[in-house]
Amino acid sequence: MGQAGEVVPSGFRAPAPPLRGLVSYHGYDVRGLAPGRHRGLPSPYLTLVVTFGPGLQIERPDGGRDRFAACVGGLHEVPERIVHDGRQSGVHLTVHPLAARALFGLPAAALATVTVEAADVLGTAGRELTARIADTEDAGWDARFAALDDVLLRLLHRDAPGPAAEVRHAWRVLTSPGHVGVGALAHDVGWSGDHLGRRFRAEFGVGPKVAARMARFDRARRDVAGRAGGGALALADVAATHGYADQAHLAREFRSLAGCSPSRWVAEEVRTGLTGGGDDPDAGLGRDVGSVQDRRPGRPPSSAA
């Protein structure tokens, strides 16, 4: 058990082989901080959080609070405000949006902008997972990750129908580094821009431009976090690396999507240990998503519009 003021070492482990590329695991156990709020930032991933200490408290826009022992959240464009009493302990699972059908049995769009009880999405398996992780208060990361593997492998629908190849291709292109206009992408897949937008939103709950924006911001804020240990943040370099017009443009994106400046986010979140690399694709989520994502290179086949 950790003592007051202690940041218990985080746990990282790749999931069982059939789950790799669909989900990544990041265990966290931060204790002894002053009570406050943590920002759950927009990203191009869905989130499953299962706690083994105090429940997760999320502050709603109206000031009310919802408490979860385990919850699932979809893509969102505004930061979530997580209220804590000085301790946060649990496992953060990053879920690729194209894996939502295989793991949750529904498209990512069904969870867009909301955070709900894990049992509301996973049913009995969600209740089992919540109970098993809660029982690991005095156990180590291996026990927690083993429980995750066991439950998620039973949930996995390997033959779940996925979205059209055009939609999968659009997601990969829009969330990868480099700028591609939606019009050019629509032409590439043989659809109109309006049709691509409708099909994209129906699958993910956000439009193509929003997905591209969130993915670029996610890469930039992880770059900022990575530079935080080296002293100067070199925000102008971060902006240039990730295609922002200048440092001021990057700062505006932080204020819009994180609710604060980059330097304040680093001081309040990164250097206190509240933010880590749990949703870093290098932690286990690659660009390809198992059996539910098209792996063929080049232009995807066009289906009927």
C-alpha positions in Angstrom: 0.0 0.0 0.0 1.3 3.5 -0.8 1.8 6.1 1.9 0.7 9.7 1.8 2.6 11.7 -0.7 3.7 8.7 -2.6 3.2 8.1 -6.3 3.0 4.3 -6.6 4.8 3.1 -9.7 2.4 2.8 -12.7 1.8 -0.4 -14.4 2.1 -1.1 -18.1 1.6 -4.3 -19.9 0.5 -5.3 -23.4 -2.9 -7.1 -23.3 -3.3 -10.7 -24.4 -2.4 -11.2 -28.1 -6.0 -11.2 -29.5 -6.6 -7.8 -27.8 -3.5 -6.1 -29.1 -4.2 -3.2 -31.4 -7.7 -3.0 -30.0 -6.9 -1.8 -26.4 -3.9 -0.8 -24.3 -3.6 -0.9 -20.5 -2.2 1.7 -18.1 -2.3 1.3 -14.4 -2.1 4.4 -12.2 -1.9 4.9 -8.4 -1.4 8.5 -7.4 -1.7 9.4 -3.7 -1.1 12.2 -1.3 -1.9 15.1 -3.6 -3.9 18.1 -2.5 -7.5 17.6 -3.4 -8.3 19.1 -6.8 -9.4 18.5 -10.4 -7.9 16.5 -13.2 -8.6 17.2 -16.8 -9.6 14.3 -19.1 -8.6 15.7 -22.4 -10.2 15.1 -25.8 -8.4 12.4 -27.8 -9.1 10.1 -30.8 -9.7 7.1 -28.4 -12.5 5.8 -26.2 -11.8 5.2 -22.6 -12.6 2.4 -20.1 -11.6 3.2 -16.5 -11.8 0.7 -13.7 -10.9 1.8 -10.2 -9.5 -0.1 -7.1 -9.5 2.9 -4.7 -11.9 5.8 -4.5 -14.4 5.9 -7.3 -14.0 8.3 -10.2 -15.9 11.5 -9.7 -16.8 13.5 -12.9 -18.1 17.0 -12.6 -21.0 17.8 -15.0 -21.3 21.2 -16.6 -24.2 22.0 -14.2 -21.9 21.5 -11.3 -23.3 18.1 -10.2 -21.1 15.1 -9.9 -21.3 11.5 -11.0 -19.2 8.8 -9.3 -18.1 5.6 -11.0 -16.3 2.5 -9.9 -15.9 1.7 -13.6 -17.0 3.7 -16.6 -16.8 3.9 -20.4 -16.4 7.2 -22.2 -16.7 8.0 -25.9 -15.0 10.7 -28.1 -15.6 14.2 -26.7 -14.5 17.7 -27.8 -14.3 19.3 -24.4 -12.2 18.3 -21.3 -13.8 16.3 -18.6 -13.3 17.5 -15.0 -12.4 14.7 -12.7 -12.6 15.6 -9.0 -10.3 13.8 -6.6 -9.5 13.9 -2.9 -5.8 13.5 -3.4 -5.8 9.9 -4.6 -6.6 8.3 -7.9 -6.1 4.6 -8.4 -7.2 2.3 -11.2 -6.6 1.0 -14.7 -7.1 3.2 -17.7 -7.8 1.3 -20.9 -7.5 3.1 -24.2 -9.8 1.7 -26.8 -9.5 2.3 -30.5 -12.8 3.6 -32.0 -12.7 0.9 -34.7 -12.6 -1.7 -31.9 -15.8 -0.5 -30.2 -17.9 -3.0 -32.1 -15.6 -5.9 -31.3 -15.3 -5.1 -27.6 -18.5 -3.3 -26.7 -20.9 -4.6 -29.4 -21.8 -1.1 -30.6 -20.2 1.7 -32.8 -18.2 4.4 -31.1 -20.9 6.9 -32.1 -23.2 5.3 -29.5 -20.9 6.6 -26.7 -19.9 10.0 -28.2 -19.8 12.9 -25.6 -21.0 10.7 -22.7 -19.4 8.8 -19.8 -21.5 5.9 -18.5 -21.3 3.0 -16.1 -19.3 0.2 -17.5 -22.1 -2.2 -16.7 -24.4 -0.2 -18.9 -22.2 -1.1 -21.9 -20.7 -4.4 -20.9 -23.6 -5.8 -18.8 -22.7 -8.7 -16.5 -19.1 -8.6 -17.7 -18.8 -5.0 -16.6 -20.1 -5.8 -13.2 -17.6 -8.7 -12.9 -14.7 -6.6 -14.1 -15.6 -3.8 -11.6 -15.7 -6.3 -8.7 -12.5 -8.1 -9.6 -10.5 -5.0 -10.0 -11.9 -3.6 -6.7 -10.7 -6.7 -5.0 -7.1 -6.1 -6.1 -6.6 -3.1 -3.6 -3.7 -5.0 -2.0 -2.6 -6.9 -5.1 -0.2 -5.9 -7.8 -0.6 -4.9 -11.5 -0.2 -8.5 -12.7 -3.4 -9.5 -11.0 -5.3 -6.6 -12.4 -4.1 -7.0 -15.9 -4.9 -10.8 -15.8 -8.5 -9.9 -14.7 -8.7 -7.5 -17.7 -7.5 -10.1 -20.1 -9.9 -12.7 -18.8 -13.0 -10.5 -19.0 -12.2 -8.8 -22.3 -11.3 -12.0 -24.1 -14.7 -13.3 -23.3 -16.3 -10.1 -24.5 -14.3 -10.0 -27.8 -16.5 -10.5 -30.8 -13.8 -11.4 -33.4 -16.3 -11.6 -36.2 -18.2 -8.4 -35.4 -19.2 -6.5 -38.6 -17.2 -3.4 -38.9 -17.8 -0.1 -40.8 -17.3 0.2 -44.5 -13.8 0.1 -45.9 -14.2 3.7 -46.9 -14.9 4.8 -43.3 -12.0 2.8 -42.0 -9.7 4.3 -44.6 -11.0 7.8 -43.7 -10.3 7.3 -40.0 -6.7 6.1 -40.7 -5.9 9.0 -43.0 -7.5 11.8 -40.9 -5.9 10.7 -37.6 -2.4 10.2 -39.0 0.2 13.0 -39.2 -0.1 15.2 -42.3 -3.0 17.3 -43.6 -5.5 15.8 -46.0 -8.6 17.8 -46.9 -12.0 16.1 -46.5 -12.9 16.9 -50.1 -9.8 15.2 -51.4 -10.3 12.2 -49.1 -13.9 11.9 -50.2 -12.8 11.9 -53.9 -10.2 9.2 -53.0 -12.9 6.8 -51.7 -15.4 7.7 -54.4 -18.0 9.4 -52.2 -19.2 13.0 -52.0 -18.0 15.0 -49.1 -21.4 15.2 -47.5 -21.9 11.4 -47.7 -18.5 10.8 -46.2 -19.3 13.1 -43.4 -22.6 11.4 -42.6 -21.1 7.9 -42.7 -18.2 9.1 -40.6 -20.3 10.7 -37.9 -22.7 7.7 -37.8 -19.7 5.5 -36.9 -17.7 7.7 -34.6 -20.1 10.4 -33.4 -17.8 13.3 -34.6 -17.2 14.7 -38.0 -14.0 14.2 -40.1 -12.5 17.6 -39.3 -13.1 17.2 -35.6 -11.4 13.7 -35.6 -8.4 15.2 -37.4 -8.2 18.0 -34.9 -8.4 15.8 -31.8 -5.7 13.4 -33.2 -3.3 16.3 -33.9 -3.9 17.8 -30.5 -3.4 14.4 -28.9 0.0 14.0 -30.6 1.0 17.6 -29.6 0.0 17.3 -26.0 1.9 14.0 -25.7 4.9 15.7 -27.2 4.6 18.5 -24.7 4.4 16.0 -21.8 7.5 14.2 -23.1 9.4 17.4 -23.2 8.3 18.5 -19.7 11.1 16.6 -18.0 13.8 18.3 -20.0 13.1 21.8 -18.8 12.0 24.3 -21.5 8.9 23.1 -23.4 10.0 24.6 -26.7 6.4 25.2 -27.7 7.3 26.8 -31.0 9.1 23.5 -32.0 6.0 21.5 -30.9 3.8 23.7 -32.9 5.9 23.3 -36.0 6.3 19.6 -35.6 2.6 19.0 -35.5 1.5 21.4 -38.2 0.2 24.4 -36.2 0.6 27.8 -37.7 2.7 29.0 -34.8 3.0 28.8 -31.0 0.0 31.1 -30.5 -2.1 28.6 -32.6 -1.0 25.7 -30.4 -1.8 27.8 -27.2 -5.3 28.5 -28.5 -5.9 24.8 -29.2 -4.8 24.0 -25.6 -7.2 26.6 -24.2 -10.0 25.3 -26.3 -9.4 21.6 -25.8 -7.7 21.4 -22.4 -9.2 24.6 -20.8 -5.8 26.0 -20.0 -2.4 26.9 -21.4 0.3 24.3 -22.1 2.5 25.4 -19.3 -0.3 25.3 -16.8 -1.3 21.8 -18.0 2.2 20.6 -17.5 2.5 22.1 -14.0 -0.9 20.9 -12.8 -1.1 17.5 -14.6 2.2 16.2 -15.9 4.5 17.1 -13.1 2.1 15.9 -10.4 1.8 12.5 -12.0 -1.9 12.9 -12.9 -1.3 12.6 -16.6 0.7 9.8 -18.1 1.0 7.9 -21.3 -1.9 5.6 -20.9 -3.4 6.6 -24.3 0.0 6.6 -26.1 -0.4 4.4 -29.1 3.1 3.1 -28.4 1.7 1.5 -25.2 -0.1 -1.1 -27.3 -2.5 0.7 -29.7 -1.2 0.7 -33.2 -2.8 2.2 -36.3 -4.1 -1.2 -37.4 -6.9 -2.7 -35.4 -6.9 -6.5 -35.5 -9.7 -8.1 -37.5 -12.0 -5.0 -37.5 -9.7 -2.7 -39.5 -8.9 -3.0 -43.2 -5.2 -3.7 -43.6 -5.0 -3.4 -47.3 -2.7 -0.5 -48.6 -3.7 2.0 -51.2 -7.2 3.2 -52.2 -10.0 1.2 -50.6 -12.7 -0.4 -52.7 -15.7 1.8 -53.2 -19.0 0.5 -52.0 -22.4 1.7 -53.0 -23.2 5.1 -51.6 
